[in-house]
Amino acid sequence: MTRVEIEYCVPCGMLNRARDVAEAVLRQFGEGVDEVALVTGDAGVFVVRADDDVVFDTETDDFDVDSIVRAVKPYVGGAA
């Protein structure tokens, strides 16, 4: 099963974005993931990892919830 980690910048106010991504992943894959973890960070970080692989990084990617969910999909067994 898959672990998804969303590391977000607390001082930047990115909690809402992190929750949006977590909700979208859970809505799309449900029990196909073991865990969706919100991890606090700083310095503008917003990184999404699936099984420790970076699938989204705000430094190189444009923020789009649907794109992030698509990037997580290959890591989820029995993905919908």
TIKOL-324936 format. One record per residue: residue number from 1; x, y, z of N, C-alpha, C in turn. Coordinates in nm, 4 decimals, padded with zeros to 6 digits. Each point is the difference from the previous one (the first is absolute). Example, Ala and Ser with C-alpha at 12.3 -4.5 7.8 and 13.67 -1.06 7.14 Angstrom:
{1 {01.3190 -00.5690 00.7800} {-00.0890 00.1190 00.0000} {00.0900 00.1200 00.0000}};
{2 {-00.0350 00.1050 -00.0720} {00.0820 00.1190 00.0060} {-00.0770 00.1090 00.0730}};
***
This chain:
{1 {00.0845 -00.1184 00.0000} {-00.0845 00.1184 00.0000} {00.0880 00.1235 00.0000}};
{2 {-00.0614 00.1113 -00.0242} {00.0716 00.1237 -00.0277} {-00.0085 00.0985 00.1160}};
{3 {00.1106 00.0665 00.0237} {00.0029 00.1113 00.0949} {00.0227 00.1276 -00.0793}};
{4 {-00.0878 00.0975 00.0191} {00.0136 00.1301 -00.0655} {00.0326 00.1021 00.1082}};
{5 {00.1054 00.0765 -00.0250} {00.0439 00.1034 00.0938} {-00.0079 00.1350 -00.0691}};
{6 {-00.0633 00.0947 00.0661} {-00.0120 00.1359 -00.0526} {00.0711 00.0929 00.0977}};
{7 {00.1158 00.0482 -00.0412} {00.0771 00.0930 00.0832} {-00.0312 00.1413 -00.0477}};
{8 {-00.0427 00.0844 00.0928} {-00.0453 00.1339 -00.0377} {00.0574 00.1058 00.0934}};
{9 {00.0119 00.1205 -00.0527} {00.0558 00.1124 00.0744} {-00.1074 00.0596 00.0919}};
{10 {00.0222 -00.0099 00.1304} {-00.0943 00.0549 00.0974} {00.0000 00.1531 -00.0039}};
{11 {00.1174 00.0664 00.0063} {-00.0012 00.1469 -00.0004} {-00.0608 00.0599 -00.1271}};
{12 {00.0034 -00.0756 -00.1103} {-00.0541 00.0495 -00.1274} {-00.1508 -00.0157 -00.0090}};
{13 {-00.0588 -00.0690 00.0949} {-00.1438 -00.0203 -00.0010} {-00.0468 -00.1028 -00.1015}};
{14 {00.0773 -00.1060 -00.0187} {-00.0337 -00.1008 -00.1011} {-00.0819 -00.1166 00.0545}};
{15 {-00.0511 00.0121 00.1215} {-00.0789 -00.1079 00.0583} {-00.1223 -00.0325 -00.0852}};
{16 {-00.0692 00.1008 -00.0502} {-00.1190 -00.0259 -00.0809} {00.0337 -00.0802 -00.1256}};
{17 {00.1103 00.0344 -00.0650} {00.0428 -00.0764 -00.1183} {00.0308 -00.1444 00.0382}};
{18 {00.0699 -00.0174 00.1109} {00.0358 -00.1346 00.0444} {-00.1257 -00.0816 00.0301}};
{19 {-00.0966 00.0608 00.0657} {-00.1259 -00.0708 00.0292} {-00.0752 -00.0326 -00.1278}};
{20 {00.0005 00.0922 -00.0967} {-00.0672 -00.0255 -00.1282} {00.0597 -00.1217 -00.0702}};
{21 {00.1332 -00.0094 -00.0006} {00.0666 -00.1134 -00.0638} {-00.0306 -00.1287 00.0771}};
{22 {00.0082 00.0052 00.1320} {-00.0287 -00.1185 00.0809} {-00.1425 -00.0491 -00.0246}};
{23 {-00.0952 00.0912 -00.0010} {-00.1392 -00.0374 -00.0231} {-00.0190 -00.0605 -00.1391}};
{24 {00.0623 00.0594 -00.0998} {-00.0128 -00.0508 -00.1371} {00.0589 -00.1401 -00.0130}};
{25 {00.1144 -00.0225 00.0619} {00.0627 -00.1325 -00.0050} {-00.0894 -00.1030 00.0693}};
{26 {-00.0511 00.0354 00.1168} {-00.0863 -00.0929 00.0725} {-00.1310 -00.0245 -00.0736}};
{27 {-00.0547 00.1030 -00.0590} {-00.1248 -00.0149 -00.0748} {00.0216 -00.0905 -00.1226}};
{28 {00.1109 00.0186 -00.0692} {00.0272 -00.0777 -00.1220} {00.0360 -00.1450 00.0294}};
{29 {00.0843 -00.0221 00.1012} {00.0565 -00.1323 00.0205} {-00.0525 -00.0721 00.1237}};
{30 {-00.0667 00.0708 00.0889} {-00.0609 -00.0613 00.1179} {00.0939 -00.0911 00.0749}};
{31 {-00.0410 -00.1252 00.0124} {00.0783 -00.0975 00.0760} {00.1210 -00.0524 -00.0756}};
{32 {00.0236 00.0527 -00.1198} {00.1175 -00.0390 -00.0775} {00.1291 00.0593 00.0536}};
{33 {-00.0126 00.0929 00.0941} {00.1183 00.0573 00.0646} {-00.0031 -00.0363 00.1483}};
{34 {00.1173 -00.0258 00.0551} {00.0112 -00.0281 00.1432} {-00.0130 00.1269 00.0819}};
{35 {00.0619 00.1072 -00.0517} {00.0116 00.1203 00.0803} {00.0184 00.1213 -00.0906}};
{36 {-00.0620 00.1092 00.0399} {00.0287 00.1304 -00.0589} {00.0421 00.0879 00.1167}};
{37 {00.1255 00.0418 -00.0005} {00.0563 00.0749 00.1117} {00.0272 00.1442 -00.0390}};
{38 {-00.0387 00.0918 00.0862} {00.0357 00.1406 -00.0147} {00.1211 00.0257 00.0874}};
{39 {00.1072 00.0497 -00.0616} {00.1263 00.0225 00.0688} {00.0323 00.1482 -00.0062}};
{40 {00.0213 00.0601 00.1146} {00.0273 00.1441 00.0039} {00.1420 00.0301 -00.0454}};
{41 {00.0136 00.1129 -00.0693} {00.1295 00.0454 -00.0474} {00.0039 00.1516 -00.0024}};
{42 {00.1032 00.0527 -00.0634} {00.0132 00.1449 -00.0119} {00.0760 00.0321 -00.1280}};
{43 {00.0397 00.1223 -00.0175} {00.0801 00.0445 -00.1146} {-00.0695 -00.0238 -00.1343}};
{44 {-00.1341 00.0075 -00.0005} {-00.0739 -00.0105 -00.1249} {-00.0192 -00.1404 -00.0535}};
{45 {00.0318 -00.1003 00.0805} {-00.0077 -00.1379 -00.0470} {-00.1453 -00.0420 -00.0243}};
{46 {-00.0212 -00.0698 -00.1083} {-00.1241 -00.0744 -00.0246} {00.0388 -00.1161 -00.0896}};
{47 {00.0159 -00.1158 00.0622} {00.0473 -00.1199 -00.0687} {-00.0944 -00.1143 00.0328}};
{48 {-00.0352 -00.0765 -00.1020} {-00.0822 -00.1181 00.0198} {00.0841 -00.1217 -00.0365}};
{49 {00.0016 -00.0973 00.0912} {00.0745 -00.1235 -00.0217} {-00.0964 -00.1181 00.0042}};
{50 {00.0236 -00.0966 -00.0840} {-00.0722 -00.1266 00.0040} {00.1045 -00.1086 00.0196}};
{51 {-00.0125 -00.0727 00.1084} {00.1000 -00.1022 00.0342} {00.1423 00.0553 -00.0093}};
{52 {00.0202 00.1181 00.0549} {00.1297 00.0683 00.0085} {00.0526 00.0563 -00.1319}};
{53 {-00.0723 -00.0173 -00.1097} {00.0382 00.0613 -00.1278} {-00.0709 00.1339 -00.0143}};
{54 {00.0729 00.1036 -00.0380} {-00.0607 00.1313 -00.0212} {-00.0822 -00.0048 -00.1283}};
{55 {-00.1312 00.0280 00.0121} {-00.0871 00.0026 -00.1167} {-00.0439 00.1423 -00.0341}};
{56 {00.0226 00.0931 00.0935} {-00.0305 00.1406 -00.0241} {00.0896 00.0847 00.0877}};
{57 {00.0539 00.1064 -00.0585} {00.0811 00.0971 00.0744} {-00.0331 00.1373 -00.0555}};
{58 {-00.0455 00.0882 00.0864} {-00.0418 00.1328 -00.0443} {00.1135 00.0791 -00.0644}};
{59 {00.1249 -00.0398 00.0256} {00.1136 00.0694 -00.0618} {00.0100 -00.0280 -00.1496}};
{60 {-00.0521 -00.1151 -00.0435} {00.0125 -00.0367 -00.1409} {-00.1329 -00.0243 -00.0698}};
{61 {-00.1083 -00.0125 00.0766} {-00.1298 -00.0338 -00.0569} {-00.1033 00.1078 00.0316}};
{62 {-00.0976 00.0153 -00.0891} {-00.1127 00.0899 00.0254} {-00.1008 -00.0730 00.0870}};
{63 {-00.0515 00.0697 00.1024} {-00.0956 -00.0614 00.0910} {-00.1319 -00.0269 -00.0712}};
{64 {-00.0387 -00.1260 -00.0011} {-00.1285 -00.0417 -00.0552} {-00.0380 -00.1307 00.0690}};
{65 {-00.1076 00.0037 00.0763} {-00.0388 -00.1162 00.0787} {-00.0191 -00.1229 -00.0888}};
{66 {-00.0676 00.0163 -00.1131} {-00.0248 -00.1139 -00.0885} {00.1302 -00.0612 -00.0525}};
{67 {00.0969 00.0839 -00.0331} {00.1303 -00.0498 -00.0469} {00.0726 -00.0764 00.1096}};
{68 {-00.0117 00.0484 00.1215} {00.0650 -00.0683 00.1125} {-00.0637 -00.1373 00.0210}};
{69 {-00.1323 -00.0063 -00.0054} {-00.0691 -00.1283 00.0153} {00.0433 -00.0967 -00.1106}};
{70 {00.0098 00.0493 -00.1225} {00.0461 -00.0857 -00.1108} {00.1432 -00.0487 00.0239}};
{71 {00.0840 00.0847 00.0604} {00.1382 -00.0400 00.0272} {00.0081 -00.1068 00.1095}};
{72 {-00.0963 00.0004 00.0907} {-00.0037 -00.0996 00.1077} {-00.0534 -00.1339 -00.0513}};
{73 {-00.0875 00.0031 -00.0979} {-00.0709 -00.1195 -00.0474} {00.0885 -00.1216 -00.0269}};
{74 {00.1160 00.0142 -00.0679} {00.0815 -00.1186 -00.0281} {00.0503 -00.0735 00.1259}};
{75 {-00.0042 00.0672 00.1136} {00.0489 -00.0583 00.1245} {-00.1082 -00.0768 00.0753}};
{76 {-00.1244 00.0174 -00.0435} {-00.1135 -00.0567 00.0724} {-00.0432 -00.1297 -00.0663}};
{77 {00.0085 -00.1087 00.0741} {-00.0464 -00.1286 -00.0521} {-00.1506 -00.0003 -00.0119}};
{78 {-00.0505 -00.0454 -00.1113} {-00.1442 -00.0056 -00.0219} {-00.0631 00.1369 -00.0105}};
{79 {00.0763 00.0981 -00.0535} {-00.0483 00.1373 -00.0101} {-00.1268 00.0058 -00.0851}};
{80 {-00.0906 00.0859 00.0454} {-00.1277 00.0176 -00.0720} {00.0177 00.0852 -00.1222}};
***
